[in-house]
């Protein structure tokens, strides 16, 4: 089944403890992206990647890192999480051209 | 910079009534426009997209949207609401085929009354 897989689905962590949210797609898509969803703010793009080793900042990149060493994987790294990063995170991927993004099921992160 | 405005964070309709969810965009170049739906505790699912072909776009689940350049709008409609349509709907804009940034509106929660 074609899909974007994120792990974990739920995560509670403490301030300052480094964490990684994994994202993997099995559709050979070039583009991948991370979003965070907050009430009243919709979805905001954190980082995106156009292909292996090519990434760029979105609207809200502060406090996050990404890497794209393989085409299928696009992990999101929080080096020192803070409570304002408590949010629902989505990974998404798409092929080139006119296609829309396919989204993962989301990761609900709570930083205490 | 591109932006999307969805008028009405909450819309309530009766089952069988017309659904109209409003979306206005701004973009410095011809845009690609998308509508996504999010059911509770799920990710986003693509409903339909406009990519500079036909201005009236048909999507899944009986939804359609019309691109009106003069009004910079891309409103989503469905002739007859069903209880299963209750969800949150997001409009999004991308700067054409080469655009990497996908900008979302704030979302509209659709409630369907029996």
Interface residues (C-beta under 8 A of the other chain):
Chain A: X4 X31 X33 X35 X40 X41 X42 X43 X44 X45 X48 X50 X56 X58 X59 X90 X92 X97 X98 X99 X100 X101 X102 X103 X104 X105 X106
Chain B: X9 X32 X34 X36 X42 X43 X44 X45 X46 X49 X51 X90 X92 X97 X100 X101 X102 X103 X104 X105 X106 X107
